[in-house]
């Protein structure tokens, strides 16, 4: 467990750098990370968290679980995300039907 919070893993938040929130959901939980781009192009992790879905949430369709992870992640890390524009990364394939037009 100590490796997850060691110096090379977590970096100090810099409000002047580009922020990316990455989310993912499974059948039983979801996880979120906030990263910033370094000068050499690599990403550094600023913060991360995960949670177990409630019994009701675990019955959601996978698309809904993925969308829930995005919303929850933005709420959880809103203090990092209100400083500057940010990008959201997620498993887009599962979310495409939500944003597609029906013919």
Gaussian input, Z-matrix of N, CA and C with variables (Angstrom, degrees):
# hf/3-21g

backbone

0 1
 N
 C     1     B1
 C     2     B2     1     A1
 N     3     B3     2     A2     1     D1
 C     4     B4     3     A3     2     D2
 C     5     B5     4     A4     3     D3
 N     6     B6     5     A5     4     D4
 C     7     B7     6     A6     5     D5
 C     8     B8     7     A7     6     D6
 N     9     B9     8     A8     7     D7
 C    10    B10     9     A9     8     D8
 C    11    B11    10    A10     9     D9
 N    12    B12    11    A11    10    D10
 C    13    B13    12    A12    11    D11
 C    14    B14    13    A13    12    D12
 N    15    B15    14    A14    13    D13
 C    16    B16    15    A15    14    D14
 C    17    B17    16    A16    15    D15
 N    18    B18    17    A17    16    D16
 C    19    B19    18    A18    17    D17
 C    20    B20    19    A19    18    D18
 N    21    B21    20    A20    19    D19
 C    22    B22    21    A21    20    D20
 C    23    B23    22    A22    21    D21
 N    24    B24    23    A23    22    D22
 C    25    B25    24    A24    23    D23
 C    26    B26    25    A25    24    D24
 N    27    B27    26    A26    25    D25
 C    28    B28    27    A27    26    D26
 C    29    B29    28    A28    27    D27
 N    30    B30    29    A29    28    D28
 C    31    B31    30    A30    29    D29
 C    32    B32    31    A31    30    D30
 N    33    B33    32    A32    31    D31
 C    34    B34    33    A33    32    D32
 C    35    B35    34    A34    33    D33
 N    36    B36    35    A35    34    D34
 C    37    B37    36    A36    35    D35
 C    38    B38    37    A37    36    D36
 N    39    B39    38    A38    37    D37
 C    40    B40    39    A39    38    D38
 C    41    B41    40    A40    39    D39
 N    42    B42    41    A41    40    D40
 C    43    B43    42    A42    41    D41
 C    44    B44    43    A43    42    D42
 N    45    B45    44    A44    43    D43
 C    46    B46    45    A45    44    D44
 C    47    B47    46    A46    45    D45
 N    48    B48    47    A47    46    D46
 C    49    B49    48    A48    47    D47
 C    50    B50    49    A49    48    D48
 N    51    B51    50    A50    49    D49
 C    52    B52    51    A51    50    D50
 C    53    B53    52    A52    51    D51
 N    54    B54    53    A53    52    D52
 C    55    B55    54    A54    53    D53
 C    56    B56    55    A55    54    D54
 N    57    B57    56    A56    55    D55
 C    58    B58    57    A57    56    D56
 C    59    B59    58    A58    57    D57
 N    60    B60    59    A59    58    D58
 C    61    B61    60    A60    59    D59
 C    62    B62    61    A61    60    D60
 N    63    B63    62    A62    61    D61
 C    64    B64    63    A63    62    D62
 C    65    B65    64    A64    63    D63
 N    66    B66    65    A65    64    D64
 C    67    B67    66    A66    65    D65
 C    68    B68    67    A67    66    D66
 N    69    B69    68    A68    67    D67
 C    70    B70    69    A69    68    D68
 C    71    B71    70    A70    69    D69
 N    72    B72    71    A71    70    D70
 C    73    B73    72    A72    71    D71
 C    74    B74    73    A73    72    D72
 N    75    B75    74    A74    73    D73
 C    76    B76    75    A75    74    D74
 C    77    B77    76    A76    75    D75
 N    78    B78    77    A77    76    D76
 C    79    B79    78    A78    77    D77
 C    80    B80    79    A79    78    D78
 N    81    B81    80    A80    79    D79
 C    82    B82    81    A81    80    D80
 C    83    B83    82    A82    81    D81
 N    84    B84    83    A83    82    D82
 C    85    B85    84    A84    83    D83
 C    86    B86    85    A85    84    D84
 N    87    B87    86    A86    85    D85
 C    88    B88    87    A87    86    D86
 C    89    B89    88    A88    87    D87
 N    90    B90    89    A89    88    D88
 C    91    B91    90    A90    89    D89
 C    92    B92    91    A91    90    D90
 N    93    B93    92    A92    91    D91
 C    94    B94    93    A93    92    D92
 C    95    B95    94    A94    93    D93
 N    96    B96    95    A95    94    D94
 C    97    B97    96    A96    95    D95
 C    98    B98    97    A97    96    D96
 N    99    B99    98    A98    97    D97
 C   100   B100    99    A99    98    D98
 C   101   B101   100   A100    99    D99
 N   102   B102   101   A101   100   D100
 C   103   B103   102   A102   101   D101
 C   104   B104   103   A103   102   D102
 N   105   B105   104   A104   103   D103
 C   106   B106   105   A105   104   D104
 C   107   B107   106   A106   105   D105
 N   108   B108   107   A107   106   D106
 C   109   B109   108   A108   107   D107
 C   110   B110   109   A109   108   D108
 N   111   B111   110   A110   109   D109
 C   112   B112   111   A111   110   D110
 C   113   B113   112   A112   111   D111
 N   114   B114   113   A113   112   D112
 C   115   B115   114   A114   113   D113
 C   116   B116   115   A115   114   D114
 N   117   B117   116   A116   115   D115
 C   118   B118   117   A117   116   D116
 C   119   B119   118   A118   117   D117
 N   120   B120   119   A119   118   D118
 C   121   B121   120   A120   119   D119
 C   122   B122   121   A121   120   D120
 N   123   B123   122   A122   121   D121
 C   124   B124   123   A123   122   D122
 C   125   B125   124   A124   123   D123
 N   126   B126   125   A125   124   D124
 C   127   B127   126   A126   125   D125
 C   128   B128   127   A127   126   D126
 N   129   B129   128   A128   127   D127
 C   130   B130   129   A129   128   D128
 C   131   B131   130   A130   129   D129
 N   132   B132   131   A131   130   D130
 C   133   B133   132   A132   131   D131
 C   134   B134   133   A133   132   D132
 N   135   B135   134   A134   133   D133
 C   136   B136   135   A135   134   D134
 C   137   B137   136   A136   135   D135
 N   138   B138   137   A137   136   D136
 C   139   B139   138   A138   137   D137
 C   140   B140   139   A139   138   D138
 N   141   B141   140   A140   139   D139
 C   142   B142   141   A141   140   D140
 C   143   B143   142   A142   141   D141
 N   144   B144   143   A143   142   D142
 C   145   B145   144   A144   143   D143
 C   146   B146   145   A145   144   D144
 N   147   B147   146   A146   145   D145
 C   148   B148   147   A147   146   D146
 C   149   B149   148   A148   147   D147
 N   150   B150   149   A149   148   D148
 C   151   B151   150   A150   149   D149
 C   152   B152   151   A151   150   D150
 N   153   B153   152   A152   151   D151
 C   154   B154   153   A153   152   D152
 C   155   B155   154   A154   153   D153
 N   156   B156   155   A155   154   D154
 C   157   B157   156   A156   155   D155
 C   158   B158   157   A157   156   D156
 N   159   B159   158   A158   157   D157
 C   160   B160   159   A159   158   D158
 C   161   B161   160   A160   159   D159
 N   162   B162   161   A161   160   D160
 C   163   B163   162   A162   161   D161
 C   164   B164   163   A163   162   D162
 N   165   B165   164   A164   163   D163
 C   166   B166   165   A165   164   D164
 C   167   B167   166   A166   165   D165
 N   168   B168   167   A167   166   D166
 C   169   B169   168   A168   167   D167
 C   170   B170   169   A169   168   D168
 N   171   B171   170   A170   169   D169
 C   172   B172   171   A171   170   D170
 C   173   B173   172   A172   171   D171
 N   174   B174   173   A173   172   D172
 C   175   B175   174   A174   173   D173
 C   176   B176   175   A175   174   D174
 N   177   B177   176   A176   175   D175
 C   178   B178   177   A177   176   D176
 C   179   B179   178   A178   177   D177
 N   180   B180   179   A179   178   D178
 C   181   B181   180   A180   179   D179
 C   182   B182   181   A181   180   D180
 N   183   B183   182   A182   181   D181
 C   184   B184   183   A183   182   D182
 C   185   B185   184   A184   183   D183
 N   186   B186   185   A185   184   D184
 C   187   B187   186   A186   185   D185
 C   188   B188   187   A187   186   D186
 N   189   B189   188   A188   187   D187
 C   190   B190   189   A189   188   D188
 C   191   B191   190   A190   189   D189
 N   192   B192   191   A191   190   D190
 C   193   B193   192   A192   191   D191
 C   194   B194   193   A193   192   D192
 N   195   B195   194   A194   193   D193
 C   196   B196   195   A195   194   D194
 C   197   B197   196   A196   195   D195
 N   198   B198   197   A197   196   D196
 C   199   B199   198   A198   197   D197
 C   200   B200   199   A199   198   D198
 N   201   B201   200   A200   199   D199
 C   202   B202   201   A201   200   D200
 C   203   B203   202   A202   201   D201
 N   204   B204   203   A203   202   D202
 C   205   B205   204   A204   203   D203
 C   206   B206   205   A205   204   D204
 N   207   B207   206   A206   205   D205
 C   208   B208   207   A207   206   D206
 C   209   B209   208   A208   207   D207
 N   210   B210   209   A209   208   D208
 C   211   B211   210   A210   209   D209
 C   212   B212   211   A211   210   D210
 N   213   B213   212   A212   211   D211
 C   214   B214   213   A213   212   D212
 C   215   B215   214   A214   213   D213
 N   216   B216   215   A215   214   D214
 C   217   B217   216   A216   215   D215
 C   218   B218   217   A217   216   D216
 N   219   B219   218   A218   217   D217
 C   220   B220   219   A219   218   D218
 C   221   B221   220   A220   219   D219
 N   222   B222   221   A221   220   D220
 C   223   B223   222   A222   221   D221
 C   224   B224   223   A223   222   D222
 N   225   B225   224   A224   223   D223
 C   226   B226   225   A225   224   D224
 C   227   B227   226   A226   225   D225
 N   228   B228   227   A227   226   D226
 C   229   B229   228   A228   227   D227
 C   230   B230   229   A229   228   D228
 N   231   B231   230   A230   229   D229
 C   232   B232   231   A231   230   D230
 C   233   B233   232   A232   231   D231
 N   234   B234   233   A233   232   D232
 C   235   B235   234   A234   233   D233
 C   236   B236   235   A235   234   D234
 N   237   B237   236   A236   235   D235
 C   238   B238   237   A237   236   D236
 C   239   B239   238   A238   237   D237
 N   240   B240   239   A239   238   D238
 C   241   B241   240   A240   239   D239
 C   242   B242   241   A241   240   D240
 N   243   B243   242   A242   241   D241
 C   244   B244   243   A243   242   D242
 C   245   B245   244   A244   243   D243
 N   246   B246   245   A245   244   D244
 C   247   B247   246   A246   245   D245
 C   248   B248   247   A247   246   D246
 N   249   B249   248   A248   247   D247
 C   250   B250   249   A249   248   D248
 C   251   B251   250   A250   249   D249
 N   252   B252   251   A251   250   D250
 C   253   B253   252   A252   251   D251
 C   254   B254   253   A253   252   D252
 N   255   B255   254   A254   253   D253
 C   256   B256   255   A255   254   D254
 C   257   B257   256   A256   255   D255
 N   258   B258   257   A257   256   D256
 C   259   B259   258   A258   257   D257
 C   260   B260   259   A259   258   D258
 N   261   B261   260   A260   259   D259
 C   262   B262   261   A261   260   D260
 C   263   B263   262   A262   261   D261
 N   264   B264   263   A263   262   D262
 C   265   B265   264   A264   263   D263
 C   266   B266   265   A265   264   D264
 N   267   B267   266   A266   265   D265
 C   268   B268   267   A267   266   D266
 C   269   B269   268   A268   267   D267
 N   270   B270   269   A269   268   D268
 C   271   B271   270   A270   269   D269
 C   272   B272   271   A271   270   D270
 N   273   B273   272   A272   271   D271
 C   274   B274   273   A273   272   D272
 C   275   B275   274   A274   273   D273
 N   276   B276   275   A275   274   D274
 C   277   B277   276   A276   275   D275
 C   278   B278   277   A277   276   D276
 N   279   B279   278   A278   277   D277
 C   280   B280   279   A279   278   D278
 C   281   B281   280   A280   279   D279
 N   282   B282   281   A281   280   D280
 C   283   B283   282   A282   281   D281
 C   284   B284   283   A283   282   D282
 N   285   B285   284   A284   283   D283
 C   286   B286   285   A285   284   D284
 C   287   B287   286   A286   285   D285
 N   288   B288   287   A287   286   D286
 C   289   B289   288   A288   287   D287
 C   290   B290   289   A289   288   D288
 N   291   B291   290   A290   289   D289
 C   292   B292   291   A291   290   D290
 C   293   B293   292   A292   291   D291
 N   294   B294   293   A293   292   D292
 C   295   B295   294   A294   293   D293
 C   296   B296   295   A295   294   D294
 N   297   B297   296   A296   295   D295
 C   298   B298   297   A297   296   D296
 C   299   B299   298   A298   297   D297
 N   300   B300   299   A299   298   D298
 C   301   B301   300   A300   299   D299
 C   302   B302   301   A301   300   D300
 N   303   B303   302   A302   301   D301
 C   304   B304   303   A303   302   D302
 C   305   B305   304   A304   303   D303
 N   306   B306   305   A305   304   D304
 C   307   B307   306   A306   305   D305
 C   308   B308   307   A307   306   D306

   B1=1.4417
   B2=1.5280
   B3=1.2916
   B4=1.4575
   B5=1.5241
   B6=1.3324
   B7=1.4679
   B8=1.5317
   B9=1.3278
   B10=1.4585
   B11=1.5265
   B12=1.3177
   B13=1.4602
   B14=1.5206
   B15=1.3231
   B16=1.4583
   B17=1.5338
   B18=1.3159
   B19=1.4547
   B20=1.5259
   B21=1.3238
   B22=1.4624
   B23=1.5345
   B24=1.3150
   B25=1.4620
   B26=1.5191
   B27=1.3096
   B28=1.4689
   B29=1.5247
   B30=1.3278
   B31=1.4535
   B32=1.5250
   B33=1.3131
   B34=1.4588
   B35=1.5245
   B36=1.3163
   B37=1.4599
   B38=1.5169
   B39=1.3353
   B40=1.4598
   B41=1.5255
   B42=1.3415
   B43=1.4637
   B44=1.5169
   B45=1.3207
   B46=1.4635
   B47=1.5193
   B48=1.3238
   B49=1.4692
   B50=1.5209
   B51=1.3293
   B52=1.4633
   B53=1.5239
   B54=1.3273
   B55=1.4680
   B56=1.5192
   B57=1.3312
   B58=1.4592
   B59=1.5205
   B60=1.3191
   B61=1.4584
   B62=1.5264
   B63=1.3144
   B64=1.4590
   B65=1.5156
   B66=1.3278
   B67=1.4607
   B68=1.5213
   B69=1.3200
   B70=1.4568
   B71=1.5122
   B72=1.3129
   B73=1.4612
   B74=1.5216
   B75=1.3121
   B76=1.4539
   B77=1.5192
   B78=1.3024
   B79=1.4662
   B80=1.5203
   B81=1.3374
   B82=1.4633
   B83=1.5162
   B84=1.3418
   B85=1.4516
   B86=1.5142
   B87=1.3298
   B88=1.4586
   B89=1.5169
   B90=1.3307
   B91=1.4528
   B92=1.5082
   B93=1.3377
   B94=1.4583
   B95=1.5229
   B96=1.3302
   B97=1.4536
   B98=1.5192
   B99=1.3249
   B100=1.4603
   B101=1.5178
   B102=1.3290
   B103=1.4601
   B104=1.5193
   B105=1.3305
   B106=1.4557
   B107=1.5152
   B108=1.3245
   B109=1.4510
   B110=1.5234
   B111=1.3249
   B112=1.4623
   B113=1.5225
   B114=1.3167
   B115=1.4626
   B116=1.5218
   B117=1.3312
   B118=1.4709
   B119=1.5311
   B120=1.3352
   B121=1.4586
   B122=1.5182
   B123=1.3236
   B124=1.4636
   B125=1.5243
   B126=1.3150
   B127=1.4672
   B128=1.5135
   B129=1.3207
   B130=1.4627
   B131=1.5224
   B132=1.3126
   B133=1.4636
   B134=1.5271
   B135=1.3228
   B136=1.4554
   B137=1.5249
   B138=1.3267
   B139=1.4660
   B140=1.5217
   B141=1.3045
   B142=1.4611
   B143=1.5146
   B144=1.3185
   B145=1.4563
   B146=1.5244
   B147=1.2943
   B148=1.4661
   B149=1.5176
   B150=1.3043
   B151=1.4562
   B152=1.5123
   B153=1.3113
   B154=1.4560
   B155=1.5199
   B156=1.3207
   B157=1.4633
   B158=1.5196
   B159=1.3152
   B160=1.4629
   B161=1.5292
   B162=1.3091
   B163=1.4657
   B164=1.5290
   B165=1.3147
   B166=1.4662
   B167=1.5217
   B168=1.3379
   B169=1.4652
   B170=1.5205
   B171=1.3155
   B172=1.4648
   B173=1.5340
   B174=1.3287
   B175=1.4625
   B176=1.5312
   B177=1.3279
   B178=1.4599
   B179=1.5316
   B180=1.3236
   B181=1.4572
   B182=1.5302
   B183=1.3276
   B184=1.4620
   B185=1.5330
   B186=1.3078
   B187=1.4647
   B188=1.5259
   B189=1.3300
   B190=1.4615
   B191=1.5260
   B192=1.3272
   B193=1.4701
   B194=1.5287
   B195=1.3409
   B196=1.4661
   B197=1.5301
   B198=1.3292
   B199=1.4675
   B200=1.5274
   B201=1.3276
   B202=1.4674
   B203=1.5251
   B204=1.3322
   B205=1.4648
   B206=1.5276
   B207=1.3263
   B208=1.4671
   B209=1.5260
   B210=1.3237
   B211=1.4678
   B212=1.5274
   B213=1.3306
   B214=1.4636
   B215=1.5317
   B216=1.3333
   B217=1.4588
   B218=1.5137
   B219=1.3416
   B220=1.4701
   B221=1.5229
   B222=1.3219
   B223=1.4682
   B224=1.5295
   B225=1.3131
   B226=1.4667
   B227=1.5344
   B228=1.3344
   B229=1.4618
   B230=1.5260
   B231=1.3155
   B232=1.4648
   B233=1.5282
   B234=1.3183
   B235=1.4723
   B236=1.5204
   B237=1.3150
   B238=1.4631
   B239=1.5264
   B240=1.3092
   B241=1.4619
   B242=1.5216
   B243=1.3251
   B244=1.4625
   B245=1.5230
   B246=1.3147
   B247=1.4637
   B248=1.5262
   B249=1.3291
   B250=1.4536
   B251=1.5291
   B252=1.3294
   B253=1.4622
   B254=1.5195
   B255=1.3211
   B256=1.4608
   B257=1.5096
   B258=1.3258
   B259=1.4564
   B260=1.5240
   B261=1.3322
   B262=1.4651
   B263=1.5168
   B264=1.3188
   B265=1.4575
   B266=1.5199
   B267=1.3102
   B268=1.4543
   B269=1.5174
   B270=1.3107
   B271=1.4458
   B272=1.5351
   B273=1.3093
   B274=1.4589
   B275=1.5227
   B276=1.2912
   B277=1.4679
   B278=1.5213
   B279=1.3011
   B280=1.4646
   B281=1.5226
   B282=1.3269
   B283=1.4543
   B284=1.5309
   B285=1.3261
   B286=1.4650
   B287=1.5300
   B288=1.3381
   B289=1.4671
   B290=1.5355
   B291=1.3055
   B292=1.4666
   B293=1.5314
   B294=1.3427
   B295=1.4579
   B296=1.5254
   B297=1.3236
   B298=1.4722
   B299=1.5208
   B300=1.3415
   B301=1.4585
   B302=1.5298
   B303=1.3223
   B304=1.4519
   B305=1.5160
   B306=1.3217
   B307=1.4714
   B308=1.5051
   A1=111.91
   A2=118.87
   A3=120.72
   A4=111.85
   A5=117.73
   A6=120.59
   A7=111.64
   A8=118.61
   A9=121.39
   A10=112.95
   A11=117.66
   A12=120.22
   A13=112.52
   A14=117.36
   A15=120.41
   A16=109.90
   A17=116.08
   A18=123.31
   A19=114.43
   A20=121.09
   A21=118.63
   A22=113.47
   A23=118.25
   A24=120.20
   A25=111.42
   A26=118.16
   A27=121.81
   A28=110.69
   A29=115.47
   A30=121.28
   A31=109.30
   A32=116.53
   A33=121.91
   A34=109.25
   A35=116.74
   A36=122.93
   A37=110.90
   A38=115.83
   A39=122.48
   A40=107.67
   A41=118.59
   A42=120.77
   A43=114.64
   A44=118.77
   A45=121.96
   A46=114.12
   A47=118.06
   A48=121.14
   A49=111.66
   A50=114.57
   A51=121.51
   A52=110.83
   A53=116.52
   A54=122.07
   A55=110.62
   A56=115.53
   A57=121.75
   A58=107.81
   A59=116.43
   A60=121.31
   A61=106.74
   A62=116.01
   A63=122.22
   A64=108.27
   A65=116.24
   A66=120.81
   A67=110.48
   A68=115.39
   A69=121.25
   A70=108.33
   A71=115.73
   A72=121.04
   A73=109.41
   A74=115.29
   A75=121.83
   A76=108.23
   A77=116.33
   A78=120.55
   A79=112.43
   A80=116.81
   A81=120.39
   A82=115.35
   A83=117.97
   A84=118.83
   A85=112.40
   A86=115.18
   A87=120.79
   A88=109.43
   A89=114.55
   A90=120.63
   A91=110.91
   A92=115.09
   A93=121.58
   A94=108.79
   A95=116.55
   A96=121.28
   A97=109.30
   A98=116.09
   A99=122.40
   A100=106.26
   A101=115.98
   A102=121.58
   A103=110.03
   A104=114.87
   A105=121.34
   A106=108.67
   A107=114.90
   A108=121.14
   A109=109.85
   A110=116.22
   A111=122.07
   A112=109.96
   A113=117.25
   A114=122.33
   A115=112.00
   A116=117.78
   A117=120.79
   A118=112.94
   A119=117.47
   A120=121.40
   A121=115.02
   A122=116.79
   A123=119.55
   A124=109.88
   A125=115.26
   A126=120.89
   A127=110.29
   A128=114.95
   A129=119.80
   A130=108.24
   A131=116.09
   A132=121.58
   A133=108.79
   A134=115.95
   A135=122.46
   A136=110.19
   A137=115.79
   A138=121.10
   A139=109.28
   A140=115.76
   A141=120.73
   A142=109.24
   A143=114.69
   A144=120.43
   A145=108.75
   A146=115.13
   A147=120.61
   A148=107.92
   A149=114.66
   A150=119.04
   A151=109.96
   A152=114.99
   A153=122.44
   A154=108.02
   A155=116.27
   A156=119.93
   A157=109.86
   A158=116.05
   A159=120.34
   A160=108.19
   A161=116.75
   A162=119.69
   A163=111.07
   A164=117.36
   A165=121.08
   A166=110.32
   A167=117.39
   A168=121.45
   A169=111.87
   A170=118.30
   A171=120.78
   A172=111.80
   A173=117.33
   A174=121.01
   A175=112.18
   A176=117.94
   A177=121.51
   A178=109.59
   A179=116.26
   A180=121.31
   A181=108.21
   A182=117.64
   A183=120.51
   A184=111.71
   A185=118.04
   A186=121.16
   A187=109.97
   A188=116.37
   A189=120.81
   A190=111.41
   A191=117.11
   A192=120.53
   A193=110.75
   A194=116.41
   A195=120.50
   A196=110.67
   A197=116.83
   A198=120.46
   A199=110.87
   A200=116.56
   A201=121.14
   A202=110.47
   A203=117.54
   A204=120.92
   A205=111.03
   A206=117.22
   A207=120.84
   A208=110.43
   A209=116.53
   A210=120.65
   A211=110.62
   A212=116.57
   A213=120.91
   A214=110.78
   A215=116.65
   A216=120.15
   A217=112.84
   A218=116.28
   A219=119.99
   A220=111.12
   A221=117.05
   A222=120.07
   A223=110.90
   A224=116.54
   A225=121.82
   A226=111.84
   A227=116.75
   A228=121.43
   A229=112.56
   A230=117.04
   A231=120.81
   A232=112.43
   A233=118.59
   A234=120.11
   A235=111.36
   A236=118.43
   A237=121.67
   A238=111.06
   A239=116.89
   A240=120.92
   A241=113.74
   A242=118.80
   A243=120.71
   A244=112.70
   A245=117.44
   A246=121.28
   A247=110.93
   A248=117.65
   A249=122.40
   A250=108.29
   A251=117.14
   A252=120.04
   A253=109.64
   A254=115.95
   A255=120.00
   A256=110.09
   A257=115.78
   A258=123.02
   A259=108.72
   A260=115.02
   A261=120.82
   A262=107.94
   A263=116.01
   A264=121.87
   A265=108.60
   A266=114.74
   A267=120.35
   A268=108.20
   A269=116.66
   A270=121.91
   A271=106.70
   A272=117.04
   A273=122.19
   A274=114.02
   A275=117.95
   A276=120.51
   A277=110.59
   A278=117.83
   A279=120.47
   A280=112.80
   A281=117.32
   A282=120.21
   A283=113.47
   A284=118.35
   A285=121.23
   A286=112.34
   A287=121.01
   A288=119.54
   A289=114.27
   A290=118.18
   A291=120.57
   A292=110.60
   A293=116.70
   A294=120.73
   A295=113.92
   A296=117.37
   A297=121.19
   A298=111.21
   A299=115.13
   A300=120.67
   A301=108.79
   A302=116.42
   A303=120.90
   A304=108.47
   A305=117.06
   A306=120.46
   A307=110.67
   D1=-30.52
   D2=-177.54
   D3=-63.99
   D4=-29.61
   D5=-178.49
   D6=-64.91
   D7=-29.08
   D8=-179.01
   D9=-68.40
   D10=-23.67
   D11=179.41
   D12=-115.15
   D13=15.09
   D14=-179.92
   D15=-75.19
   D16=164.12
   D17=-173.50
   D18=-55.68
   D19=-44.54
   D20=-178.76
   D21=-68.98
   D22=-18.57
   D23=-177.24
   D24=-87.16
   D25=-54.48
   D26=-178.52
   D27=-99.00
   D28=131.35
   D29=178.62
   D30=-111.88
   D31=163.84
   D32=178.55
   D33=-78.46
   D34=137.89
   D35=-179.23
   D36=-65.96
   D37=132.30
   D38=175.99
   D39=-119.64
   D40=109.91
   D41=-176.21
   D42=-62.63
   D43=-14.72
   D44=-179.59
   D45=-86.77
   D46=-7.37
   D47=-177.24
   D48=-98.53
   D49=159.04
   D50=178.37
   D51=-67.71
   D52=132.47
   D53=179.88
   D54=-105.72
   D55=141.45
   D56=174.82
   D57=-131.48
   D58=128.72
   D59=175.07
   D60=-105.39
   D61=126.67
   D62=-178.95
   D63=-114.50
   D64=128.49
   D65=-176.80
   D66=-126.39
   D67=154.64
   D68=173.54
   D69=-156.08
   D70=151.30
   D71=179.94
   D72=-133.37
   D73=147.34
   D74=174.61
   D75=-121.04
   D76=-169.22
   D77=179.18
   D78=-66.08
   D79=-26.63
   D80=-171.75
   D81=-121.91
   D82=-7.81
   D83=-176.94
   D84=-164.31
   D85=179.09
   D86=176.76
   D87=-144.02
   D88=155.76
   D89=-179.37
   D90=-137.43
   D91=152.55
   D92=-176.56
   D93=-142.00
   D94=139.48
   D95=170.63
   D96=-128.41
   D97=149.71
   D98=172.00
   D99=-115.01
   D100=125.22
   D101=-178.15
   D102=-125.24
   D103=157.96
   D104=173.56
   D105=-129.69
   D106=148.40
   D107=-179.16
   D108=-81.90
   D109=131.12
   D110=176.86
   D111=-86.91
   D112=168.73
   D113=-179.17
   D114=-60.26
   D115=-32.02
   D116=-179.15
   D117=-85.89
   D118=5.60
   D119=177.07
   D120=95.11
   D121=-16.32
   D122=177.88
   D123=-73.66
   D124=164.69
   D125=176.68
   D126=-104.81
   D127=145.22
   D128=173.04
   D129=-117.91
   D130=139.82
   D131=179.93
   D132=-81.81
   D133=129.64
   D134=178.17
   D135=-96.66
   D136=-43.77
   D137=-178.39
   D138=-157.91
   D139=156.06
   D140=175.40
   D141=-152.25
   D142=156.35
   D143=178.48
   D144=-157.81
   D145=164.85
   D146=175.03
   D147=-149.87
   D148=164.32
   D149=177.50
   D150=-154.01
   D151=157.68
   D152=175.20
   D153=-87.57
   D154=138.21
   D155=177.80
   D156=-71.33
   D157=149.71
   D158=175.11
   D159=-70.13
   D160=168.47
   D161=-179.86
   D162=-61.51
   D163=-35.95
   D164=177.36
   D165=-68.62
   D166=-46.96
   D167=-179.28
   D168=-62.81
   D169=-33.18
   D170=-178.64
   D171=-67.26
   D172=-15.60
   D173=177.00
   D174=-92.29
   D175=-2.06
   D176=176.95
   D177=-64.39
   D178=156.27
   D179=170.25
   D180=-66.82
   D181=156.23
   D182=-176.49
   D183=-60.11
   D184=-36.65
   D185=177.73
   D186=-59.47
   D187=-42.91
   D188=179.91
   D189=-67.39
   D190=-36.25
   D191=177.38
   D192=-64.48
   D193=-41.65
   D194=178.56
   D195=-64.50
   D196=-43.95
   D197=178.32
   D198=-64.75
   D199=-39.67
   D200=177.08
   D201=-60.70
   D202=-40.12
   D203=178.98
   D204=-62.22
   D205=-39.52
   D206=178.46
   D207=-64.49
   D208=-49.13
   D209=-178.73
   D210=-62.93
   D211=-46.71
   D212=-179.70
   D213=-62.08
   D214=-42.09
   D215=179.25
   D216=-62.14
   D217=-41.99
   D218=178.38
   D219=-66.07
   D220=-37.22
   D221=177.11
   D222=-69.47
   D223=-43.19
   D224=-176.73
   D225=-62.78
   D226=-38.83
   D227=-175.46
   D228=-113.10
   D229=29.66
   D230=-177.09
   D231=-58.62
   D232=-30.93
   D233=179.85
   D234=-64.91
   D235=-33.30
   D236=176.73
   D237=-77.63
   D238=-30.05
   D239=-170.79
   D240=-90.27
   D241=-16.58
   D242=-179.37
   D243=-83.90
   D244=-8.80
   D245=-177.92
   D246=-73.59
   D247=-38.77
   D248=-173.80
   D249=-153.94
   D250=167.68
   D251=174.02
   D252=-58.51
   D253=151.75
   D254=-179.46
   D255=-141.86
   D256=162.11
   D257=177.09
   D258=-107.14
   D259=150.35
   D260=174.72
   D261=-115.63
   D262=128.51
   D263=174.66
   D264=-114.58
   D265=132.71
   D266=177.88
   D267=-153.43
   D268=179.98
   D269=177.47
   D270=-78.56
   D271=90.45
   D272=-172.34
   D273=-61.68
   D274=-29.82
   D275=-176.81
   D276=-57.87
   D277=-41.10
   D278=-179.30
   D279=-74.15
   D280=-21.47
   D281=-178.27
   D282=-95.88
   D283=-10.28
   D284=-177.83
   D285=-54.91
   D286=-44.82
   D287=-179.52
   D288=-59.34
   D289=-27.70
   D290=179.89
   D291=-67.36
   D292=-35.35
   D293=-174.58
   D294=-102.36
   D295=-0.43
   D296=-179.02
   D297=-89.22
   D298=149.03
   D299=175.27
   D300=-82.72
   D301=142.93
   D302=174.20
   D303=-87.43
   D304=140.60
   D305=178.95
   D306=-94.73

